[in-house]
Amino acid sequence: MAYASAYAVAAKLLTKLGVGELALLVADRSATAAVEADSLEARGLAAYHVACALLRLDRPEDTADLAVAMAAWRTGRSIGLGNWCETVASGRCVRIDGR
């Protein structure tokens, strides 16, 4: 879980600095490390940072699609777009592709 957390911190910093493409790459690495660590909390944190990087890149549709897909996977049911922001903010999202 240490790698996932370190990547998450780096993704947050890069997003704040406006380096969206690199932030997205690092957030994806955080998600990979979270999956390998089998940590639900780290997966939620990584998902949040992927969403933040996508928003920084002005890709709200991709952000919504990702958040809805991850929330649906996590809860085992379909979640509408109206709930995606709340789901991401609560940290209940995880990567569905295992990468």
Summary of the structure (lengths in Angstrom):
residues: 99
radius of gyration: 12.1
end to end distance: 15.2
largest distance: 35.8
contacts: 323
relative contact order: 0.17
helix: 78%
strand: 0%
